Amino acid sequence: SRLQPCKSVSSFLDGRYEGESFDQEWVPSSCSSIPLDPYTWSENKCQTTITMLGDSHIRNLFTATINGFRGVRYFAEAHAGDAIKESGIVYAYEWRLYQNESAVDRLDVHLNVNQKHPDAFEPCPCGVDDVVRCLRVGFIWAPSFREQAFQMHYVTEWDSDLVIVEPGNAYERNTAVWPKWLVILDELMKENKHLHLGIVAWPWNIENVVKERTSILTNWTGPEASHSTRKSFWLHKSGLYDGESTKQGQTLWHFACSLGKEKVPNDRIQAVEPCTDQTDTSQIRGFATVHLDAFKERSRPEDGVHENLEIRIGHSNSGGRETNTMQPTNHSRSLLGWRH
């Protein structure tokens, strides 16, 4: 019989890699991992939204997710310039399915969002113009605890179902965890009883705080914590990472992934790995599997609204837009079979 989806991080990480050496897939031993497929992720309700906040590690998770949806396996990316990052960046991806089983997707890049608020998403128009459902994935460049707190209003503004965030990583080398950061996340989960939260930490370059940070987040997401059934904590090194630096770009220390074609000199990124299941793609499948309830139809709160932790500063147009039109040949197949 088919194994049920994994319910916990530990059950998901209890597994092995299978397949060809250049594209191995992570296979849990006693449970299953859901496919990286927008049909599966969106099949239970009109609108599903995943919001990601962090630095380039989380951006790679975002780009690996979108490329996985599109069936793209080989791509590379250089870092954005400091000036662009400091002014604020938001990526907004949306996939829509229509009654005739055709699908389109769109990627918007919003720049200077610290000064001009982006109109990243509109509510999914289910039932209008033959739209059946929408899957939305947003990424906000916010590498530190305080920057993430400042941008956390997007979680409610976008009506998020799953939030994926990193605890500062190397941008927070002297602070294990900012207490207010935890308070804000708990408040969001209290206000939205459907919201799920995944935290992923990388242990590199934070030797003086990694043990304390790991301990705090393990307890904060543990069985005795508030909202524990909707929280997960992933220490990247403990599971889907084998500890060999040869799998990382030796200069950038993370997988080099991109939604666009980039010319990357070998001396800038010394080891470029394709984003297959052995890299970031397996990580996002873990989040989606453990937090599968986030993709199900939610029950409405009694008052019909959630308090919105909004910080509005203005409006901006997209810095760039990319649109694909796709036609599936079978609902259960991967995006590799789609025609663009």
Phi and psi in degrees as a GROMACS rama.xvg file:
@    title "Ramachandran Plot"
@    xaxis  label "Phi"
@    yaxis  label "Psi"
@TYPE xy
-71.0447  135.265  ARG-2
-71.1662  145.567  LEU-3
-74.8209  152.939  GLN-4
-59.7345  146.451  PRO-5
-61.8716  140.485  CYS-6
-103.529  -12.5737  LYS-7
-140.249  161.686  SER-8
-62.5004  -43.5651  VAL-9
-62.4418  -39.7021  SER-10
-70.3846  -34.529  SER-11
-67.8595  -40.2051  PHE-12
-78.7271  -10.1102  LEU-13
-84.5813  87.3929  ASP-14
-166.943  -156.653  GLY-15
-157.295  163.48  ARG-16
-87.16  138.691  TYR-17
-131.66  155.061  GLU-18
108.694  -168.038  GLY-19
-66.9747  150.235  GLU-20
-62.284  -29.7039  SER-21
-86.1384  -9.07269  PHE-22
-152.996  65.3346  ASP-23
-81.3441  149.971  GLN-24
-112.064  136.377  GLU-25
-77.0268  123.693  TRP-26
-122.327  108.601  VAL-27
-62.2428  150.891  PRO-28
-78.3518  -41.8405  SER-29
-115.018  4.19069  SER-30
-150.92  -177.716  CYS-31
-119.226  161.879  SER-32
-111.151  133.041  SER-33
-73.4587  149.954  ILE-34
-70.3362  156.827  PRO-35
-84.429  84.1453  LEU-36
-146.9  118.926  ASP-37
-64.3639  -26.0148  PRO-38
-62.8572  -47.8398  TYR-39
-65.7811  -42.6147  THR-40
-69.0138  -23.6394  TRP-41
-113.105  4.17497  SER-42
-71.0443  -14.9255  GLU-43
-100.029  -5.09897  ASN-44
-162.039  170.126  LYS-45
-63.8654  -49.4481  CYS-46
-131.039  130.415  GLN-47
-128.05  132.937  THR-48
-131.66  129.115  THR-49
-113.404  127.696  ILE-50
-116.448  128.172  THR-51
-118.811  136.205  MET-52
-130.344  135.297  LEU-53
160.422  -159.874  GLY-54
-99.0645  -152.856  ASP-55
-67.6756  -22.617  SER-56
-63.6024  -44.7864  HIS-57
-72.624  -34.2762  ILE-58
-59.7721  -39.4245  ARG-59
-64.9898  -35.566  ASN-60
-62.9331  -41.3646  LEU-61
-61.9284  -50.8899  PHE-62
-68.1193  -34.5098  THR-63
-64.6736  -36.9804  ALA-64
-63.5322  -48.7539  THR-65
-66.7814  -43.1781  ILE-66
-63.835  -35.1556  ASN-67
-62.9176  -42.7796  GLY-68
-58.5627  -38.7002  PHE-69
-86.8193  -7.9304  ARG-70
78.5812  20.2787  GLY-71
-94.0393  129.678  VAL-72
-110.603  -27.9923  ARG-73
-119.231  118.291  TYR-74
-161.89  156.711  PHE-75
-140.72  155.566  ALA-76
-148.611  136.272  GLU-77
-96.6498  160.906  ALA-78
-67.8837  145.622  HIS-79
-70.1817  155.874  ALA-80
-66.7816  154.811  GLY-81
-60.7268  -38.2357  ASP-82
-62.9649  -40.6705  ALA-83
-66.3722  -43.2315  ILE-84
-65.6693  -40.906  LYS-85
-67.5967  -27.294  GLU-86
-82.1924  -11.3265  SER-87
100.859  132.348  GLY-88
-133.175  136.538  ILE-89
-129.792  128.633  VAL-90
-104.708  135.454  TYR-91
-130.997  115.3  ALA-92
-112.589  135.348  TYR-93
-137.235  133.599  GLU-94
-116.666  130.943  TRP-95
-125.478  138.249  ARG-96
-110.881  139.636  LEU-97
-112.808  165.836  TYR-98
-60.5177  -29.7148  GLN-99
-81.9144  9.72312  ASN-100
72.4935  10.5537  GLU-101
-83.4319  159.056  SER-102
-141.411  147.591  ALA-103
-129.462  153.265  VAL-104
-136.385  161.999  ASP-105
-147.838  140.753  ARG-106
-122.522  123.223  LEU-107
-111.728  139.067  ASP-108
-115.139  119.638  VAL-109
-107.855  126.973  HIS-110
-109.008  164.084  LEU-111
55.5259  38.3174  ASN-112
-75.8304  -12.6633  VAL-113
-71.7192  -17.2268  ASN-114
-112.57  -29.7046  GLN-115
-129.019  117.113  LYS-116
-69.9133  127.066  HIS-117
-83.0803  141.576  PRO-118
-88.8778  79.4176  ASP-119
-76.2072  -43.3226  ALA-120
-134.573  149.37  PHE-121
-113.129  154.65  GLU-122
-55.8788  142.515  PRO-123
-63.4731  125.947  CYS-124
-84.3149  57.5717  PRO-125
-58.9013  133.845  CYS-126
86.1443  -5.86732  GLY-127
-110.008  133.067  VAL-128
53.0976  37.4663  ASP-129
64.4206  17.5555  ASP-130
-73.3997  130.451  VAL-131
-99.075  -47.1289  VAL-132
-162.108  163.58  ARG-133
-133.146  142.23  CYS-134
-121.89  122.767  LEU-135
-122.25  136.658  ARG-136
-132.53  122.325  VAL-137
-118.045  145.258  GLY-138
-125.892  131.352  PHE-139
-117.682  124.982  ILE-140
-71.5933  109.754  TRP-141
-156.001  86.7515  ALA-142
-81.9105  -19.5843  PRO-143
-109.428  164.747  SER-144
-57.879  -47.029  PHE-145
-69.4804  -37.3531  ARG-146
-64.8192  -39.7163  GLU-147
-64.5546  -40.938  GLN-148
-61.1964  -40.3552  ALA-149
-64.2379  -33.9507  PHE-150
-96.7108  2.4563  GLN-151
-67.3459  -13.6544  MET-152
-61.5197  -24.02  HIS-153
-62.0135  -28.2135  TYR-154
-58.879  -47.5387  VAL-155
-80.9224  -36.3463  THR-156
-60.1382  -38.3166  GLU-157
-88.8993  2.83047  TRP-158
54.9152  54.6979  ASP-159
-70.927  146.974  SER-160
-103.174  -35.7751  ASP-161
-135.802  128.805  LEU-162
-111.612  132.015  VAL-163
-120.124  124.547  ILE-164
-143.314  152.809  VAL-165
-110.549  147.582  GLU-166
-87.0985  61.4334  PRO-167
80.9627  -34.5  GLY-168
47.6514  -138.332  ASN-169
-70.6876  -11.4496  ALA-170
-74.123  -14.9539  TYR-171
-123.555  72.5462  GLU-172
-82.3799  -15.0125  ARG-173
-115.718  -5.82538  ASN-174
-120.254  118.808  THR-175
-63.3576  -56.5464  ALA-176
-151.943  132.495  VAL-177
-77.8825  118.361  TRP-178
-55.3527  -37.9533  PRO-179
-65.2672  -30.1086  LYS-180
-59.5517  -44.31  TRP-181
-65.8412  -39.8988  LEU-182
-61.815  -44.819  VAL-183
-62.1835  -43.8993  ILE-184
-63.8271  -41.9137  LEU-185
-64.3123  -38.1737  ASP-186
-63.5119  -40.8497  GLU-187
-61.3116  -41.4486  LEU-188
-73.1673  -29.5965  MET-189
-70.1128  -39.7556  LYS-190
-71.2976  -33.5593  GLU-191
-120.898  99.4468  ASN-192
-74.427  0.633542  LYS-193
-100.293  -19.4834  HIS-194
-65.2937  134.059  LEU-195
-110.719  152.695  HIS-196
-134.808  126.886  LEU-197
-118.018  129.203  GLY-198
-114.196  128.443  ILE-199
-124.112  130.552  VAL-200
-121.114  139.187  ALA-201
-105.156  134.842  TRP-202
-89.5425  3.2751  PRO-203
-79.7462  142.065  TRP-204
64.2743  20.7413  ASN-205
-133.564  39.7742  ILE-206
-54.933  -33.0509  GLU-207
-78.0061  -13.3192  ASN-208
-125.683  -5.54812  VAL-209
-62.392  -39.3807  VAL-210
-67.5492  -44.3381  LYS-211
-66.8198  -42.2478  GLU-212
-62.494  -44.2814  ARG-213
-61.9415  -42.6078  THR-214
-64.3204  -45.6989  SER-215
-61.4125  -47.0902  ILE-216
-72.6123  -32.0963  LEU-217
-62.3582  -44.3455  THR-218
-70.92  -38.485  ASN-219
-68.1188  -26.0028  TRP-220
-104.609  1.79251  THR-221
-74.4878  177.345  GLY-222
-62.6218  -22.9484  PRO-223
-91.323  -3.6543  GLU-224
-82.253  159.945  ALA-225
-66.9061  143.127  SER-226
57.7209  29.7212  HIS-227
-62.2291  -30.1108  SER-228
-72.5138  -10.4777  THR-229
-114.535  12.3242  ARG-230
-119.013  150.294  LYS-231
-146.316  151.108  SER-232
-129.962  125.343  PHE-233
-120.124  116.53  TRP-234
-91.5418  110.093  LEU-235
-53.9286  -38.9635  HIS-236
-69.5424  -24.9883  LYS-237
-79.2944  -17.028  SER-238
-126.761  -79.5318  GLY-239
-89.3348  11.7544  LEU-240
-123.661  130.26  TYR-241
-95.1202  6.16439  ASP-242
85.3582  0.108234  GLY-243
-94.9738  117.49  GLU-244
-65.7735  -16.0689  SER-245
-65.6361  -18.6711  THR-246
-83.3671  -5.03562  LYS-247
-109.988  154.321  GLN-248
-64.5238  119.156  GLY-249
-67.6009  -22.206  GLN-250
-87.9528  -42.1783  THR-251
-92.5116  -21.1244  LEU-252
60.9056  33.8884  TRP-253
-162.089  168.54  HIS-254
-66.4808  138.63  PHE-255
-95.5077  102.508  ALA-256
-124.277  154.043  CYS-257
-157.253  153.986  SER-258
-92.1254  -7.19788  LEU-259
-124.95  168.921  GLY-260
-83.1792  123.493  LYS-261
-125.271  140.683  GLU-262
-91.2253  112.324  LYS-263
-118.371  111.693  VAL-264
-61.9891  143.433  PRO-265
-61.9903  -27.5931  ASN-266
-80.8669  -9.03823  ASP-267
-90.3652  -41.4571  ARG-268
-125.927  107.012  ILE-269
-81.268  -15.9874  GLN-270
-147.401  102.689  ALA-271
-101.736  117.541  VAL-272
-102.61  139.565  GLU-273
-65.0545  144.779  PRO-274
-83.9255  82.768  CYS-275
-104.624  -169.108  THR-276
-61.899  -21.2455  ASP-277
-77.8305  -8.98964  GLN-278
-116.169  -131.866  THR-279
-64.7337  -28.4872  ASP-280
-59.1031  -39.339  THR-281
-65.6382  -34.0202  SER-282
-65.1174  -45.8322  GLN-283
-69.0155  -32.3298  ILE-284
-65.3892  -33.4101  ARG-285
-63.6281  -46.9154  GLY-286
-58.0769  -49.3271  PHE-287
-64.3285  -34.6138  ALA-288
-72.0951  -50.6793  THR-289
-65.3144  -32.2258  VAL-290
-105.502  38.9709  HIS-291
-59.7026  -31.426  LEU-292
-63.0538  -22.3745  ASP-293
-66.3128  -19.4091  ALA-294
-95.9807  6.14294  PHE-295
-98.9034  160.534  LYS-296
-59.7681  131.746  GLU-297
-91.6913  153.972  ARG-298
-88.3933  142.009  SER-299
-74.236  140.386  ARG-300
-67.5096  159.922  PRO-301
-60.3709  -38.3414  GLU-302
-86.2488  -5.38026  ASP-303
79.5448  -5.05037  GLY-304
-140.302  159.31  VAL-305
-110.678  146.206  HIS-306
-61.4277  133.627  GLU-307
-103.024  115.902  ASN-308
-82.3998  74.6435  LEU-309
-92.317  142.587  GLU-310
-132.601  97.9096  ILE-311
-101.609  132.912  ARG-312
-123.424  -8.14068  ILE-313
147.779  -159.015  GLY-314
-139.205  150.353  HIS-315
-139.318  157.976  SER-316
-90.1333  164.706  ASN-317
-66.566  143.23  SER-318
-77.3384  -21.489  GLY-319
-171.362  153.313  GLY-320
-140.228  140.597  ARG-321
-133.435  131.476  GLU-322
-129.603  136.82  THR-323
-121.986  145.341  ASN-324
-115.267  131.644  THR-325
-133.04  148.499  MET-326
-128.606  112.988  GLN-327
-76.6331  147.721  PRO-328
-97.3787  -16.6234  THR-329
-159.067  135.014  ASN-330
-62.536  -28.5935  HIS-331
-94.2756  -3.58874  SER-332
-86.9216  163.439  ARG-333
-76.7512  170.324  SER-334
-68.4465  -9.68357  LEU-335
-61.5233  -25.7274  LEU-336
-88.3271  -0.171333  GLY-337
-82.4541  151.403  TRP-338
-100.022  131.064  ARG-339
